[in-house]
Amino acid sequence: MEQITELENTFIEEYNAGNLLMTQNMSKSATIMFSKALFAVIDYLIFKKYSKLPKNHSERFRILELKETEIYLDLDKLWNNYTDSYTKPIDKLAIQEFKKLIIKIVMNHEEFTDKIKKVFEK
């Protein structure tokens, strides 16, 4: 499967899984899935614009800091919510912040397909 299609499908699956977990009041797992969806959408954007796929979080942050400063700053604010999700209780506000950032990235960049944008209509 083509890399961009794999990234698109990964994002959609993780975002939908996060929503499903929220309906079951599984906030910690939902946070982890929305975090993964956020990273997938960022990787999609980086791959589409720069033909590069980050190997890890450090490389992702480095690329964002140099080439997508606004996303870098927004992600930096949420980073503690992501790392805290493994050891602390998560509130629904933190989950909403992940979802808001995902939507902001997708809606503010023309690189995203209608298939990705339709995920928000559900």
Secondary structure by P-SEA (a helix, b strand, c coil): ccaaaaaaaaaaaaaaaaaaaaaacaaaaaaaaaaaaaaaaaaaaaaaacccccccaaaaaaaaacccaaaaaaaaaaaaaaaacccccccaaaaaaaaaaaaaaaaacccccccccccccc
